[in-house]
């Protein structure tokens, strides 16, 4: 039984005065730490800090002018709507809320560097990348603000919002029924994402969507979006903004716990189905015993190979690195060595890794940031 329970029982029986030691002391509230205290900490020390203990703000950060630009783009289209923004642990727009959650790591350079170390990239880390995501999330937020999902024409063109979100999706890269905005053909993942992606393309200054999507079925969606937004010009949102969900002040997990969970979620657990391809590229013939091992060769060129495949596939660097890591381990287990010129081996392996990454993308284990 806790001390608090003891004191409540004693108070009920008139014996509270006789048991002062049983009273629980009020818990001291931990103060939030300004960046001046943790910005110079080493990684282990920083990882031990709870997210809620980070004193962060959109004001004064690199996010402030990016949000201002989003608002300016909305104003240029005649829209009164301005999604409210707050810091959380990832990008999302809660259902029914006309606002956007932005990941905390974008509010300070030290946290962006930590994100890069932990995840090998910073989602939304550049000005343009951040604005692309903001425009997408603004598409979700404006649907919530005006109740657009209930409109018949919206359901006819994009599909029902009641379709369950998938654990995975298998995109069709050459489909012309969807716009292309975020990576991995994200518009194909769900009707709501299709709407948000179409809104983002429509909103982007100088996107020239009429010319770019001429002859595509997706053009009908863009033309509808143009008509729909024109009808909302000058109107105030019909729904209340809604409360922020999971603001950083409510996140009790440490940065270490956050990244352990995040890496586990985006990790890869591949079977060894690529042994035959590895043996074709490298060799276990004793005649090549003096050549460099395939594992050491790939480890040496890991970064450039990962970046090359990232450009080719638009896949997340962390996912590519996990596939690459399992292939390096398998090369070591098979005792494979170089059998061709290093430059040729590097290029051919990059092609192989691209194939395996795309297999992962289409096999139903692709990251879906829904």
Secondary structure in CASP SS format (residue, H / E / C, confidence):
PFRMAT SS
TARGET T0000
AUTHOR 0000-0000-0000
METHOD secondary structure of the structure
MODEL  1
X C 1.00
X C 1.00
X H 1.00
X H 1.00
X H 1.00
X H 1.00
X H 1.00
X H 1.00
X H 1.00
X H 1.00
X H 1.00
X H 1.00
X C 1.00
X C 1.00
X C 1.00
X H 1.00
X H 1.00
X H 1.00
X H 1.00
X H 1.00
X H 1.00
X H 1.00
X C 1.00
X C 1.00
X C 1.00
X C 1.00
X C 1.00
X C 1.00
X C 1.00
X C 1.00
X C 1.00
X C 1.00
X E 1.00
X C 1.00
X H 1.00
X H 1.00
X H 1.00
X H 1.00
X C 1.00
X C 1.00
X C 1.00
X C 1.00
X H 1.00
X H 1.00
X H 1.00
X H 1.00
X H 1.00
X C 1.00
X C 1.00
X E 1.00
X H 1.00
X H 1.00
X H 1.00
X E 1.00
X C 1.00
X C 1.00
X C 1.00
X C 1.00
X C 1.00
X C 1.00
X C 1.00
X H 1.00
X H 1.00
X H 1.00
X H 1.00
X H 1.00
X H 1.00
X H 1.00
X H 1.00
X H 1.00
X H 1.00
X H 1.00
X H 1.00
X H 1.00
X H 1.00
X H 1.00
X C 1.00
X C 1.00
X C 1.00
X C 1.00
X C 1.00
X C 1.00
X C 1.00
X E 1.00
X E 1.00
X E 1.00
X E 1.00
X E 1.00
X C 1.00
X C 1.00
X C 1.00
X E 1.00
X C 1.00
X C 1.00
X C 1.00
X C 1.00
X C 1.00
X C 1.00
X E 1.00
X E 1.00
X E 1.00
X E 1.00
X E 1.00
X H 1.00
X H 1.00
X H 1.00
X H 1.00
X C 1.00
X H 1.00
X H 1.00
X H 1.00
X H 1.00
X H 1.00
X H 1.00
X H 1.00
X H 1.00
X H 1.00
X H 1.00
X H 1.00
X C 1.00
X C 1.00
X C 1.00
X C 1.00
X C 1.00
X C 1.00
X C 1.00
X H 1.00
X H 1.00
X H 1.00
X H 1.00
X H 1.00
X H 1.00
X H 1.00
X H 1.00
X H 1.00
X H 1.00
X H 1.00
X H 1.00
X H 1.00
X H 1.00
X H 1.00
X H 1.00
X H 1.00
X H 1.00
X H 1.00
X H 1.00
X C 1.00
X H 1.00
X H 1.00
X H 1.00
X C 1.00
X H 1.00
X H 1.00
X H 1.00
X H 1.00
X H 1.00
X H 1.00
X H 1.00
X C 1.00
X C 1.00
X C 1.00
X C 1.00
X C 1.00
X C 1.00
X C 1.00
X C 1.00
X C 1.00
X C 1.00
X C 1.00
X C 1.00
X C 1.00
X C 1.00
X C 1.00
X C 1.00
X C 1.00
X C 1.00
X C 1.00
X C 1.00
X C 1.00
X C 1.00
X C 1.00
X C 1.00
X C 1.00
X C 1.00
X C 1.00
X H 1.00
X H 1.00
X H 1.00
X C 1.00
X C 1.00
X H 1.00
X H 1.00
X H 1.00
X H 1.00
X H 1.00
X H 1.00
X H 1.00
X H 1.00
X H 1.00
X H 1.00
X H 1.00
X H 1.00
X H 1.00
X C 1.00
X C 1.00
X C 1.00
X C 1.00
X C 1.00
X H 1.00
X H 1.00
X H 1.00
X H 1.00
X C 1.00
X C 1.00
X C 1.00
X C 1.00
X C 1.00
X H 1.00
X H 1.00
X H 1.00
X H 1.00
X H 1.00
X H 1.00
X H 1.00
X H 1.00
X H 1.00
X H 1.00
X H 1.00
X H 1.00
X H 1.00
X H 1.00
X H 1.00
X C 1.00
X C 1.00
X C 1.00
X C 1.00
X C 1.00
X C 1.00
X C 1.00
X C 1.00
X C 1.00
X C 1.00
X C 1.00
X C 1.00
X C 1.00
X C 1.00
X C 1.00
X H 1.00
X H 1.00
X H 1.00
X C 1.00
X C 1.00
X C 1.00
X E 1.00
X H 1.00
X H 1.00
X H 1.00
X H 1.00
X H 1.00
X H 1.00
X H 1.00
X H 1.00
X H 1.00
X H 1.00
X H 1.00
X C 1.00
X C 1.00
X C 1.00
X C 1.00
X C 1.00
X C 1.00
X C 1.00
X C 1.00
X C 1.00
X H 1.00
X H 1.00
X H 1.00
X H 1.00
X H 1.00
X H 1.00
X H 1.00
X C 1.00
X E 1.00
X C 1.00
X C 1.00
X H 1.00
X H 1.00
X H 1.00
X C 1.00
X C 1.00
X C 1.00
X C 1.00
X E 1.00
X H 1.00
X H 1.00
X H 1.00
X H 1.00
X H 1.00
X H 1.00
X H 1.00
X C 1.00
X H 1.00
X H 1.00
X H 1.00
X H 1.00
X H 1.00
X H 1.00
X H 1.00
X H 1.00
X H 1.00
X H 1.00
X H 1.00
X H 1.00
X C 1.00
X C 1.00
X C 1.00
X H 1.00
X H 1.00
X H 1.00
X H 1.00
X H 1.00
X H 1.00
X H 1.00
X H 1.00
X H 1.00
X H 1.00
X H 1.00
X H 1.00
X H 1.00
X H 1.00
X H 1.00
X H 1.00
X H 1.00
X C 1.00
X C 1.00
X C 1.00
X E 1.00
X C 1.00
X C 1.00
X C 1.00
X C 1.00
X H 1.00
X H 1.00
X H 1.00
X H 1.00
X H 1.00
X H 1.00
X H 1.00
X H 1.00
X H 1.00
X H 1.00
X H 1.00
X H 1.00
X H 1.00
X H 1.00
X H 1.00
X H 1.00
X H 1.00
X H 1.00
X H 1.00
X H 1.00
X H 1.00
X C 1.00
X C 1.00
X C 1.00
X C 1.00
X C 1.00
X C 1.00
X C 1.00
X C 1.00
END
